Amino acid sequence: MAIDLYMDRFRQILGDPLAQGDVVDEWRSTEGSLGVSLPVDYKEFVSAFGMCEVGGVLDFFHPQAPPGDFSRSPLVQMELLSSVYARRRAKRAAGVPYRLMSEGGGLLPVAMFRGGAYLHMARGLAGDVEWGVVIDDRHGWHEYRMSFSDFFIRALEGRLDPPLFASEVIADPAYRLQ
C-alpha cells in the first residue's frame, strides 16, 4: 500500500493529524546517530501525528522530544532500555532474545504502552519485510513481520491476533498530542 493510502487510513481512524512536522528535518539527526534509514511509513506517521497518545494507552516517541532523563526520544528510550535489557539478560539470557540497535541489533523503541510494554521497529527479522514490529510486554515477545503501517492499522481495526487494544480503544481510538 502506498504511503498516501496508509496516511489516509490513519486519518479515517484517528482524525486529522495535529503535528504536521517535516519528515526530513525531524529525522535527520536520529537516522544519522543510528546509521540507518528508518521506514518511511513510520516516519510519516510520527511526523504527522507527533509525540502523541493513542487510545489513552499507547505513547509514541518523537525524534524532536525535549531532552532529559525521561525524554520521549527514541534514542533516549533506547539508552534507558539498554540497561533494563542487560539486567534481564543477566537473570535469564533467553529472556531478551533481541538486541537494540545500540547493542548491534535491530530494535528501536518507538512507543510505550501504559503498564510498561514497549513497541519496537525491528530490522532484520526473518521474512520478506526489511522492517517489522516487535513488542516486549515484559512477559514475552511478539514479532510481527509486516510494515509499521500494516501492523498499526490492523491493531486499530482489531485485526491482530491476539488483539493489541481492548475493544473500547478499537471502538474509539482517541488521539491527542502530548
C-alpha positions, 0 to 999 in steps of 0.5 A: 500500500502506498504511503498516501493510502496508509496516511489516509487510513490513519486519518479515517481512524484517528482524525486529522493529524495535529503535528504536521512536522517535516519528515526530513528535518525531524529525522535527520539527526536520529537516522544519522546517530543510528546509521540507518534509514528508518521506514518511511511509513513510520516516519510519516506517521510520527511526523504527522501525528507527533509525540502523541497518545493513542487510545489513552494507552499507547505513547509514541516517541518523537525524534524532536522530544525535549531532552532529559532523563525521561525524554520521549526520544527514541534514542533516549528510550533506547539508552534507558532500555539498554540497561533494563535489557542487560539486567534481564539478560543477566537473570535469564539470557533467553529472556531478551532474545533481541538486541537494540540497535545500540547493542548491534541489533535491530530494535528501536523503541518507538512507543510505550504502552501504559503498564510498561510494554514497549513497541519496537521497529525491528530490522532484520527479522526473518521474512520478506519485510526489511522492517517489522514490529516487535513488542516486549510486554515484559512477559514475552515477545511478539514479532510481527513481520509486516510494515509499521503501517500494516501492523498499526492499522490492523491493531486499530481495526482489531485485526491482530491476533491476539488483539493489541487494544481492548475493544473500547480503544478499537471502538474509539481510538482517541488521539491527542498530542502530548 
